[in-house]
Amino acid sequence: MAERADVAPVLSREWDGGAYPYGVGHKKLGMWLFILSDSLTFSALLIGYSYVRVAARTWPTPFRFWPSVVFATVMTLLLLSSSLTMVRAVSAAQRGDRRAAVRNIIWTMLGGLGFIVLHLNEWFGLIHEGVRLWQNPWGVPLFGATFFTLTGLHMTHVASGLVYLTVVAVGFARGRYDSEDVEVSGLYWHFVDLVWMFIFPLVYLLSVGGK
Amino acid sequence: MEANATNHDRLFSMVWLVLLALTAVEVVLAYIQPLSTAGMLAILMVLSLVKAALIMAYFMHLRFEKKSLVLSLIPFATIVIALLFVFFPDGFRALHLGVNQR
């Protein structure tokens, strides 16, 4: 982050913030703004789901503790652990240890991949049981719509994250990207993890139907 | 920042363990089902907010950022998300007036 001598004095006179009022580069600020807007998208979906669930007289609780909730818990474990390897990748990148950074990004991606595999398995199971966007065997057609929309958008984020991390890992290994790019991709990954911390209890843990 | 990178790694591992423990509490509550749906919802939301705060503060590094960034992001997000709840009472109205009234 080189200070631009022509800009800094003007801005610091304006509001004492200097050229970097938030103390972060433009990439990081841009990612935070994206995360802000994305958090509103997910909030709207989660609140919409809660709304229709409150407005419905009954709501299907198709997730038995075994296997559904146990698998969802393993998926949570995978995402949380992939966040840990991601922060390790960022600190390795900041130390300048390219090998360790790339290795940790690959671990992160494996966590994300495991998440997607388990989740698709769950999806196909539900589809096999007859759950569709517009109908399911347990009444309240909106169950399928809210479930597939919420978890589908989240899974899309995980899948995009895998593509994003691949690009960053390759670019960082070749020296095309610097540690800030790794850190910014980490922000995205942690956000996807954070969203799951709300989907998991609201969609799964509140719909446990038997052990 | 580079100087205490090892310290930070240990801190992040601790945060990860706390997140796992909070998740375990949630899952155990879902297994033994000691609460009503409303009580369960309240506890799960509190735990989820704590987990989200931990992820943002440590993994997303907000605790170590300048206060101006935090103060621009968090209150804004909180207010707008709270505003989304403005439709929520209508859900209860639908329950009482809706077509599935018996």
Interface residues (C-beta under 8 A of the other chain):
Chain A: G17 P21 Y22 G23 V24 L29 W32 L36 S39 L40 S43 A44 I47 S50 Y51 V52 V54 A55 A56 R57 F65 V69 T73 T76 L77 L80 S81 S83 L84 M86 V87 R88 S91 Q94 R95 E183 G186 L187 H190 F191 D193 L194 M197 F198 F200 P201 L202 Y204 L205 L206 V208 K211
Chain B: M1 E2 A5 H8 D9 F12 S13 W16 L19 L20 T23 E26 V27 L29 A30 Y31 Q33 T37 M40 L41 L44 M45 L47 S48 K51 A52 I55 M56 Y58 F59 M60 H61 E65 K66 S68 L69 S72 L73 F76 A77 V80 I81 L84 F85 F87 F88 D90 G91 F92 A94 L95 G98 N100
